[in-house]
Amino acid sequence: MLDKKTLIATENQSFQPQQFFNDQWKVYQKILDNNYMGHHEIYSVLEKFLLSYFQQPLKMLDLGCGDASFSAQALLNSTITSYQGIDLSIPALEIAKDNMGKIQCDTTFTQGNFSELIPELMLTQRHSFDAILCSFALHHLSLEEKDLIIGQIKELLTFNGVFILIDVFRQAAEDRETYLRRYLQSVRQDWSLLTSQEYLLLENHISTSDFPETQQTFHAISQKYNFSRFECLCDNVSNATQILCFYR
């Protein structure tokens, strides 16, 4: 799945910010402008959840925040008082500062790989965050890495905190190859305004970098780490996207 964080800064350390701004920004804008990934619907669900679940001051950690444009929209009317974003791309974080500047809250932005920075946060900010958001970033990691990070995330949450995972998912009986065929077929059919070159860029990225899990796998991980509740807020089968909540 080609997502905002990947287009802005992939987990591949060889990625160059200049390449992103020159070669890939227009592709992302086309995807966003045509709502091919369903961002408007997804973040509308997130906004409603944040407003209903968090009545008290909210402290959020955003893992792989990108330019935080959709996070900022979802948080605009929330009770947020503190926001911390982590991303690999310095240019993306500069844009994120502007986007989050519209919201009256304390902000901190850290450049780096969130999977490497989480252990450091555990030393200094254990039980500090009411919400931890990870949007379209976790599916680039291996299952073992996903498992480890979710266990670490639990230790960063407050007593009533929640880990919110927005990502692409395999169906229950799908292996990765079946998922890739299905997803790429959907892209070919429905993302009609992409050029051939843009489609090839997407196909290469998806085929080499996407390792989605099933919802059942994440449910099992939530049980392994004794989360009190596991919930699916949104399941868009057509584009494989789900919003999962892990309640501490």
N, C-alpha and C positions, 0 to 999 in steps of 0.2 A: 504494500500500500504506500503510495507516495503521499506524504503528509507534510504539513507546514513545517514542522521541526526538521524533517529530512531535507526539504528544499532549502531551508535556511541554513541548517548546519547538520550534516549527517554525523552519525556516531563514528564514521570513518575519519581517522585523524588526518588523512591526506587531503581532505576536503579544503578547498581554498575559498575564502569569503568572496574574493573578486569573481571567481567562477560563478558563484551563486548569483550575485547581483547582475552580472552580464548575461548569463546563459539560461538561468532557471527562474528568475523572478517573474518573467512574462508568462511562463508556463503555469506557475502557481496562481498568478492573477487570473488567468483564463479559467482554471479549475474553480477558483473561488467565485469569480463573477457569475459563473454558470451553476454554482452550487452543486457541482458534480459529487462532492463527498458528503453533502447533506449537513454542512456546518451550521446552517441557520436553524435547522430543526434540532440538531444535537445540543447546541448551546442554549437554545430556548428551554429545553428540558433541564439542562444544568442550572440555568438561572432560576427557574421555578423551584428546583430542589434546594438551592442555597437559601432562597428567601423563606421557604417553609421550614427547613430543618434548623437553621441557625438564627435564633432570636437574640442571642447574646453576642458580644464582640467576637469577631472571627479573625483568627490568624491562619493564613494559608501559605503552604509551600507548593510551588508549581515546578514540577520536574520536566525539563525539556520545554521550557516556556515559549521558545521562539520569540516572536515579536509581541506576544501577549495580547494581540488585538481582540480575539474572541474571549479570552479570559476577562479582559477589561470590560467588555460588554456585559458578560454574565455577572460581573461583580458590581456593576454600576450602582444598583439600588440595594446592595447587600449591607450587612453590618460590619464589613471588613474594617479592621484597624491596622493590620500588618500583613504585608505581602512579600514573599521572598521567591524570586525566580532564578532558576539555574538553566543555563544553556551553553552549548559549545561555542556559539557564534557571537563574537563581540559586536559586529554590526547589528545583528538581530536584537541584542540586549539594549543597544542604544535606541532602537525603535521602541522596544518594550518600555523603556523609561518614559518616553513621550506618551505612549498609550495609557500607561498606568498613572501618569500625571493628572489625568482627568478625574481621578478618584482621590478623595481625601483620606489617605492612610499612609502609614510608614512603609517605605519600599526599600528592598535590598536586592541587588542583582549580582550574581556570581557566575563567572565564566568557568566552565569546566564540564566534565562528564559526570552526570548526576550519579551514575552507578559507583563512581570512585569517591564522590563527595559525601554520599550518605553516611558512610562510617565515621567521617569527621563530624558530621552533624550529630551523630549519636553521642559523641563525647561532650558536646556543649549544649545541645538543644533537645535532650530527651524529654518526651511528653510535652512538647512546646506547641504543636500545631493542631488546630481544630479540624482542618481539612488539608489533605495532601492530594493534589491533582497531577495526573500523568496522562497526557492526551496524545494519542498516536505516536508514541515513542517506545513503549515497552516491547512491541512486537518485533523489534530489531534484535532483541537479545535471545540467548538460548533459554531453554526451559529451566536449567539449573540457575542461571542468572536471575530470571524472573522470580523463581522461588525464593532465592536468597534476599533479593531486594524487598519483596513484600514482607518477609519476616522482619527485616530492618525497619521498614516503614512503620510497622505496628508500634515499635518502640519510640517513634517520634511523635505519635499521636497522643493527644490528651485523652482523658478517661472516656469522654463521649465523642471522640474524634472519628472521622471517617476518611478512608482512602477511596478516591474516586478515580476509576480507570475508564478512560475513553479510548477505544481501540478497535481494530478489526479482529474478527474471530473466525475460526473454522467452525463448520457445523459439526454436530456431535459425531457423525460417522465418517467425516472427511479426513483424509490424510493431506499433507501439505501440497502434493502434486495436484490432487483433485481440486483443492481450494484455489491454487494458482490458475488452473485452466478455467474454472468458473469465474473467478474475479476478472481475469484478463478478457474473457469473452464479454463480460458486462461492460468493461471499459471500451472495448471496440464498438459495441452496439450503442451505448448510451452517451459516451463522451464525444459526441459527434463533431465538435468544433476543433478538436485537436488535429494538428497536421500529422502526416506520416512520421516525420522526424520526432515530433513531440511524443507520439505514441511509442516509438522505439525507445526513447529515453525512459518512459514509464515502465515499459515491459522489462527493460534491463534492470532497472532498480527493483521492481517488485520481485522478479525472478531470483535475484541474488541477495536481497536484503530482508525480505519479509518471512518471518517465522511465527505466524499467529498460532495461538492455542485455542482450545474449545472453552466454552463457558464452564463446562464440567471440570476441566482441569483447574481453573481458577477457584471454583467452589471447593475442590479438594485441598488446594493450598490454603484457603481461608480456614478450613477445619483444622489443618495441620498446625496453624499458628493460633488457634483458639480465638478467632474473631467471633464476636457475639452474634453477628448476623451478616448474611450475604444476600444482596439484592440486585436484580437487573432492573434499571430504571427505563431503559430504552433498548429495543432490539430491532434494528432495521435490516431485515434479511436481504433486501435487494442490494445493499452495498456492504454487507457483512459487519456493520458497525454496531457496537453495543456500549452502554454505559453501565458499569458494574460498581456497586458500593460495598466496601468492606468496613463494617462497623466494629470499632475496637471493643 
